[in-house]
């Protein structure tokens, strides 16, 4: 069985600021203003990172008046975790599989 991990999702999470945002959103739903305060990022920079996270399906938006709140989609992270678990399980069995050299 071939096991792989979602590369696009990994790229979205590999940026230190985006990973920080995900960590913050794992604790509570936050608006853009909160995220700017918490991360120290500029508004435009943060907006670009949020777009990447939205497109990767990691976060979803919730409009609230003139503010946009962001919340994490735990199912997406759980899916990624499952992919890594399957990869680890495959690696455990790979120790008995050894291809011979020509």
Secondary structure, 3 states (H helix, E strand, C coil): CCCCCCHHHHHHHHCHHHHHHHHHHCCCCEEHHHHHHHHCCCHHHHHHHHHHHHHCCCEEEEEECCEEEEEECHHHHHHHHHHHHHHHHHHHHHCCCCCCCC
